[in-house]
């Protein structure tokens, strides 16, 4: 009975940790205009901070996945939280582009790279028959984190200065790391004694398994669009609609992620229910989510009414959650358990390496055209293509790859 209920405590511990993870990322986006103006930077130069963060994060993730499959996932996640939270606090001391790149990219990106693979793998260990539901609930912390950080960091920046946003969010992470150290426990891993994974084993598995490869390709398009959106939409609202930092930080995330909160719980529940009989329906849900979400993106740059814009945010957010809810559940369906952290890291590295270019690409378009309006239709096309590819792979390969893991061992 203790074990039965403890898996939900694990979910709670990791839920808050992931909230702080995403909150620390969104702090930068929310106070980006304040940093730009205070340090006399250009749009391209501040976009490079986000680019380097994502590139360094992507480069470090394979090491994080390898560490997560070989060592205690409890301590990998806990020490990662402590590391990036301290680095976030030091970001408040930065006085130029170089130090911002150093603290956000090397320190924060490097710390977070160890968190993701071990975090999802540990959650997947505790939740087997409730995996997609647990992953969906876990994903809601991402939405709450970016909403909370979007508003609170903007508010702190407007009233106390942008540096204090980093001090406060970083301090909260240090406190939670202590709680994680006291309450989180590891579980024995299948195949751990017989097999010690090498750093490239996750890549070999992902890139030779068609379904896992498609999850990764879809993740690339998913992250590219989301990274561009989260970096520049708060600025878009300030420049196009005259909102304050707090207003833009809140509104750019609130409508999107409240809708996503509902969407991810629905998608997770449906996924576990349908996948029990037809596993490939996980990817069908993903593909449909990308295609339906893509339909809202072109309108974001053209509507003049704030309420219509917020409806587009909400529609996009609701359907993006269909992909969100099944990323790791689908990946773990077709990869061996003892390589889950390594496979996660292969997917994350590839996705963020591609997504890292989005802030700069959008900044170039913004400076060329004078606004961000032209970028939204491009983002919609990317998602539509990825969604169609997911539907095709779900029909062609998913069942075969699933059976190799579950019935041919």
N, C-alpha and C positions, 0 to 999 in steps of 0.2 A: 504493500500500500504506500509505503514511504517512497519507493522508487517511482510508483505510478504518478504521484503528485509532484515529486521533485522535478520531473521533466518540465513541468510548467513553471517552476521557480527558475530553472535554467533559462527558459524562454524569457522570463521577466528580466533576469540579470543581463542577458544579451540584448534584449529590447532596449533597455536604457543605454547600454554601451553603444549600440548602433545609432540611437538618437543623438548622443553626444558626438559620435563620429561624423554624422551628416551635418549636425549643427555647426561643428568646427569648420567644415568646408564652406557652409553657406554664409558664415560670418564675413568672410572675405568679399563675397559677391555683394552682400548688402551694404557694406561700407566702401565699396570700390570707388564710387564717385568722390567720396570724402578723401580717400587716400590719393586719388589722382590729383585733386585740386590742392591738397595740403603739400604734396611733394612736387607739384608742377610737372606731372607726367602726361604723356599722350595716351590715347586709347590703345595704340599698338604696344606701347611699353608695358601698360598694366595687363594687357592680354597675355603677354609673354610670361608673366608670373604664373597665370593659370596653366599655360602650355607646359612650362617646366615642371610644375607640380604634377601634372598628369603623366608626363613622360618619365619622371623619376619614380613615381608611384608604379607605373607599368614595368619599369626595369627591375624594381625591387620585389614585385609580387611573386615571381618564380621562387625566389629564395624564401619568401614567406610561406609559400605552399609546401616547399620541401621541409622547412622547419616544422610546419604544422602536422605533417605526416610522420615525422621522426621523433618529435618531442612532445611534452605535455601541452595539449591544446589549451588547458586552463591558463597556464603561465604565459603561453604565447599571446593569448588575447589580453590578459591582464597587464603584462609589461608593455604591450603595444599601446594600450590606452594611456598608461602613465607617460610613455615617451612622447606621443603626439600632443598630449595635453600640456606638458611642460613646454614643448616647442611652440604651441599656440600662444602661450603666455609670452614667450620671447618675441613673437611676431610683433607685439605691441611696442617693442623697443626699436624696431627697424626704422631707419631714416632715409632709405633709398631703395632703388630697384634691386641692387645686389643683395642687400640684407633681406628683403622681402622674398626674393627667389630662394635664398639660403634657408630661411625659416619655414617658408611654405612648402618648398620643394624637397629639399634634402631632409630636413628634420621631420616636418609634418607628413609629407608624402611617404618618406621611408618608414615612419612609425605605423601609419595606417596600412601600409602594404602587408604587414605581418598579421593584421587583425582579420581582414576579410576571409581568407581561406580557412583559417582555424576556427573562426566564429561560425561560419556556415557548416563546416564539417562536424563540429561539436553538437550543434543544434540538430543536424541530420542524424547523428548517432542516437540521441535521446528520443527523437520522433521518427518512427518508421511508418506505421500505418496512418499517422496524422501529419506526415511530412509537409505536404503542400499547404495544409491549414496552418501549421506552425510557422512555415516560411512566410505565409501571407500575413499572419499576425505580426511576425517579426518585421516585415516590410513596412507596416504602418508606422514604425518608429522613425523610418526615413522621412515619411510625410510630415509627422509631427515635428521632427527635428528641423526640417527646412522651413516649416511655417513659423515655429517658435524663433529660430535663429533669424529668419528673414525680418520678422517684426522687431524682436528684442534687440538684435544687433543694430538695426537701423535707428531704433529709439535711443539706445545707449550712445551711438555715434552722433546723433543730432544734439544730445543734451550733455554728454560728458567728453565726447571726442572718440575718434575711431579706435584709439589704442586700448581704451577700457573694454571695448567689446571682446578683444582677444584675451585680456586679463581675466575677465569674468567667466567666459566659456572654458578657457584652459583650466582655471581653478576648479570648476565643477567636475571636469574629467579626472583630475587628481584624486578628488574625494571618492568618485565612483570606482576607481582602480583599487582603492583600499577595500571597499565593500566586496568587490569581485574576488580579491585575494582571500577573503574570509569565508565566502559562501559558495563559490563555484567549485565543482568537482569534475575530475576526468572519468571517462568510461574506458574499459579495455577495448582494443580495436581488432577487428577480424583481420587476420593475416599479418599482424604487427610483428609477431615473433619470427615467422618464417620468411618475411620479405621486408627488406629495408629499401625504400624507394630512392632512386637517383633523381637528381634535380631535373632531368629532361623527360622522365617517365610520364609525367602529366601531359606534356606536349605531344609525345608519341601517341598516347591514348586518344587525346582529343582530335588530333589531326589525321588519325587513321580510322576514326569512327564517324561515319557520315552525319549521324544525328547530333553528336557532340560538336562536330565542326559547324553544323548549321546553327546550333544554339550560340556558338561563338561569333559567327558572322552576324546573326541577328543582334547579338549583344553589342557588336561594333557600331552598327547603325543606331541602335538604341542609345548608347552612351554619347555618340557624336551629337545627336539632336539634343539630348538632355543637358550635356555640358555647355553647348552653345546657348541654350535657353536659359539655364540657371546663371550663367555668367553675365548675360547682357540684357535680359528682360527687366530687371530692376532699373537699369540705366535707361532702357527704352521707355518705361513709364515716367521716369523723371523728366526726360528730354521731350517726349511727345505729349505728355498730359500734365506736366507741371507738378507732379507729386513730390512730397518730401521724401527723404531717405527712409523714414519709418513707414510711410504709406506705401511706397514702392516695394520695400522689402516684404511687407505683409501681403499686399495685393498680388504681387507676382507669384507668390507661393500658396496663399490661402485657398483660392478658388481651385487651383490645380490639384492640390494635395488633399483637400477635404473630399473632393470627388474621387481621387485615387484611393483614399482610405476605404470608401464604400466599394469601389471596384475591386480592390485587391482581396477583400474578404469574400466577396461573391465569387471571384475567379478561383481562389484557393479552395473554397468549399466545392464548387463544381468540378474542379480538377481532381480532387481526391475521390469524389463520387464516380465520375466518368472513367477515370484512369484505372479504377479497380477492375473494370471489365474491358476497357479499350485504352491501353496505355498511351497510344499515339495522340489521344485527344488533348493531352497536355500541350503539345506543340500546335495543334489546331487552334486552341484558345490563344496561344501566343501570336500566331500569324494573323488571326482575326483582329486581335487587339491593336497590332501595328497598323493594319490597313484602315480600321475605323478611326484610330487616333490621328492618322495622317490626314484624314479629311478635314480636320479642324485647323491645321497649321496654316494653310494659305490665307485664311481669312484674318489671322491675327495682325498682319501688317497693313490691312486695308480698311478695317472697320474704324469708324470715327466715334462710335458710342462706347463709353467705358463698360456699360452693362453687357453689350454684345461681345466685347473683348473678353470680359470675365466669363461669359458663357462658353466662349471658345476655349479658354483656359480649362474650364471644368470638363468639357467634353473630351478634350485631349487627355486630361489627367485621368478621367474614368477609364478610358480604353487603354492607356499606357499601362495601367495596373494589371491588365490581363497578361501582358508579357512579363511584367515584374514578378507576379505570383508564381510563375512556373520556371524561372531561370534555373535555379539550383535543383528543383525537383526533377526537371527534365534532364539536366546534366547528370544527376546522380542515378537516374533510371538506367542510363546506358554506359556507366563507368564503374569499375570495381571500388568497393568501399575503402580499401586500404590506400587508394589513390585519390580520394575525393578532394582533399586539400590541394594536392598537386594539379589535378584537373581544373579545379576552381581557379587556381593561380594562372594556369595557361589561358583560360578564357578571360580572366580579368586583365591580364597583361595585354593581350591582343586588343581587347575592347578599349582600354584606356590609352593604348598607344595610338589607336585611330582617333578616339575621342579627344585626345590632347590637342589636336590641330584645330578643333572647332572654334575656340575663342579667338584665335588669330585669324582664321579664315573669315569669320563674321566681322572682325574688326576691320579687315581689309575691305570687305564689301561695304561696311558702314562708312569708312573714310572715302571710298570711291564714289558712292551714291549719295552720301550725305545723311543716310538714315539706315535703320535696321530693317525697314519694311520689305526690301527685296529678298531678304534671307529666308523668310518663313516658307514660301512655296518650295524652295530648294530642300529644306528640311522635310517637308511633307513627301516629296518624291523619294527621298532616301528611305523613309519608313515604309512607304507603299511597296517598294521593291523588296525590301527585307521581309515584309509580311507575306508576300506572294511566294517567296522562296521557302519560308517556313511551312506553308501549306503543302508545297510540293514534296519536301523532304519528309514531312509527317506521313504522307501517303506512301512514299517510296521506300523509306529506310527505317523508320522508328521501330516498328514491331520486330524487325530482324535484329536490330542492335539491342533491343530490350531483351529478347530471348537469349542472346549470347551471354548476357550477364546473369540472368535469373534461372535459366534452365540448362545451360550447356557447360557449367563449371564442373 
